[in-house]
Amino acid sequence: MGMLVWIGAMVSLLGVIGLAWCVIYVMRLRRAELEDAEMRARMQKAVLVNFAALAISTLGLMMVIMGIVLR
C-alpha cells in the first residue's frame, strides 16, 4: 500500500501542475487585452482544464488517503 501513497502523490502533483498552468494562462490572457468574445472562448478552455486538474488532484489525494488507511 506504500506504492499507492506514492502513486497518489504523483497524480496529485500532476493536478497541482495543471492548476498552476491555469493561473499562468489566465494571467497572460488578462494582459493580452483581447476582445470580449475571444476572451470568453479562451477562458472556457481554462475553465475546462481547471476542472480537470481539480479532479485529477482530488483523485490523487483519495489514492493517498486509501494507501494510508489500508496500510
Number of C-alpha atoms within 10 A of each C-alpha: 14 12 11 19 21 15 17 24 20 16 21 24 17 17 25 18 14 19 20 13 16 21 14 10 15 16 11 11 15 11 8 10 10 12 8 8 9 11 15 12 10 14 17 11 12 18 13 12 17 20 15 15 24 18 14 20 24 17 17 24 21 17 22 24 16 15 18 13 10 10 10
